[in-house]
Amino acid sequence: MARARERLTATLRADRVLPSPNIWHWPQVYEAENRAQDADGEIWRLLAGVANWTGDVLDVGCGDGFHLPRFAERAAAVLGVEPHPPLVERAKTRIDGMTGVAVVLGSAQDLPVADASVDVVHARTAYFFGPGCEPGLREADRVLRPGGALVIVDLDAAHPPYGRWMRADLPGYDVAEVDRFFEISGFGRHRVVTRWAFPDRETLEAVLRIEFSAAVAARAIAETPGLEFPVGYRALVRRKPSGLIVG
Ligand SMILES: C[S@@+](CC[C@H](N)C(=O)[O-])C[C@H]1O[C@@H](n2cnc3c(N)ncnc32)[C@H](O)[C@@H]1O
């Protein structure tokens, strides 16, 4: 339950660096989780249509940099920003030898880059963007060029079975309230259903155990007979205005 409480606190106050027990404490299991996620590339297909990924891309809360090489395939330059120093080191190891990709210590509230210097700010499974995250939203607006986009990809707590497991551990999480927050903050919302596919039961169970309390993980494992399950996401997109508004 301690882990669930930690995440609940995280959900309710998105204005600072938030603990991320899964990747902070079990980075190898989280790596397996990232490999299992979005087995059919649905998120990447969606993202391709909501922003231009060929310019300067900033991945905030990049963890150990799992998505940086994928961005680097198209982007002119990629910068990963992460507040947890051990993950910054792991991300640097991952991108070692790649050109046009860098990783720095920083947070959504304090991005170590100049004003109007990036085309896309991306954040994946980024619960530090939610109600109360206005400082992070202002910071993203500061660093984006006019016409640039903030793209937040997060788990859809309304979509079963994963969303139901999430909500069992986070009884204070109000899906409608989170949706309302993003609506009034000017975001468009896109929902997508993906498939998480695992190589074996051991990996699937290890991933569920780092994501949920012991009781909810046991239920999730019992409810999942095979090696895969569906997981819903939503992509929230807000564009920085590109011109003067003449009234
Ligand atoms: C669930 S992990 C996801 C990591 C990565 N985006 C991925 O998909 O592999 C969330 C990450 O957000 C980072 N984080 C927490 N609070 C943050 C904040 N205020 N600003 C930026 N990153 C933050 C954590 O350190 C962690 O690495």
The ligand as an SDF file (V2000), in Angstrom:
LIG
                    3D

 27 29  0  0  0  0  0  0  0  0999 V2000
    6.7940    6.3520  -15.3050 C   0  0  0  0  0  0  0  0  0  0  0  0
    8.3350    7.1260  -15.6150 S   0  0  0  0  0  0  0  0  0  0  0  0
    8.3340    7.2320  -17.4110 C   0  0  0  0  0  0  0  0  0  0  0  0
    9.7020    7.4110  -17.9840 C   0  0  0  0  0  0  0  0  0  0  0  0
    9.7450    7.5640  -19.4970 C   0  0  0  0  0  0  0  0  0  0  0  0
    8.9640    8.6760  -19.9560 N   0  0  0  0  0  0  0  0  0  0  0  0
    9.3080    6.3110  -20.1900 C   0  0  0  0  0  0  0  0  0  0  0  0
    8.2040    6.2950  -20.7880 O   0  0  0  0  0  0  0  0  0  0  0  0
   10.0720    5.3270  -20.1860 O   0  0  0  0  0  0  0  0  0  0  0  0
    8.0620    8.8160  -15.1200 C   0  0  0  0  0  0  0  0  0  0  0  0
    9.3270    9.6360  -15.1030 C   0  0  0  0  0  0  0  0  0  0  0  0
    8.9880   10.9850  -14.7690 O   0  0  0  0  0  0  0  0  0  0  0  0
   10.0270   11.5260  -13.9800 C   0  0  0  0  0  0  0  0  0  0  0  0
    9.4820   12.6930  -13.2610 N   0  0  0  0  0  0  0  0  0  0  0  0
    8.8380   12.7530  -12.0830 C   0  0  0  0  0  0  0  0  0  0  0  0
    8.5080   14.0180  -11.7710 N   0  0  0  0  0  0  0  0  0  0  0  0
    8.9530   14.8000  -12.7830 C   0  0  0  0  0  0  0  0  0  0  0  0
    8.9230   16.1910  -13.0420 C   0  0  0  0  0  0  0  0  0  0  0  0
    8.3490   17.0500  -12.2070 N   0  0  0  0  0  0  0  0  0  0  0  0
    9.5070   16.6380  -14.1820 N   0  0  0  0  0  0  0  0  0  0  0  0
   10.0630   15.7750  -15.0620 C   0  0  0  0  0  0  0  0  0  0  0  0
   10.1200   14.4370  -14.8660 N   0  0  0  0  0  0  0  0  0  0  0  0
    9.5680   13.9530  -13.7470 C   0  0  0  0  0  0  0  0  0  0  0  0
   10.4370   10.3640  -13.0830 C   0  0  0  0  0  0  0  0  0  0  0  0
   11.7110   10.5540  -12.5160 O   0  0  0  0  0  0  0  0  0  0  0  0
   10.3670    9.2080  -14.0860 C   0  0  0  0  0  0  0  0  0  0  0  0
   11.5840    9.0210  -14.7290 O   0  0  0  0  0  0  0  0  0  0  0  0
  1  2  1  0
  2  3  1  0
  2 10  1  0
  3  4  1  0
  4  5  1  0
  5  6  1  0
  5  7  1  0
  7  8  2  0
  7  9  1  0
 10 11  1  0
 11 12  1  0
 11 26  1  0
 12 13  1  0
 13 14  1  0
 13 24  1  0
 14 15  1  0
 14 23  1  0
 15 16  2  0
 16 17  1  0
 17 18  1  0
 17 23  2  0
 18 19  1  0
 18 20  2  0
 20 21  1  0
 21 22  2  0
 22 23  1  0
 24 25  1  0
 24 26  1  0
 26 27  1  0
M  CHG  2   2   1   9  -1
M  END
$$$$
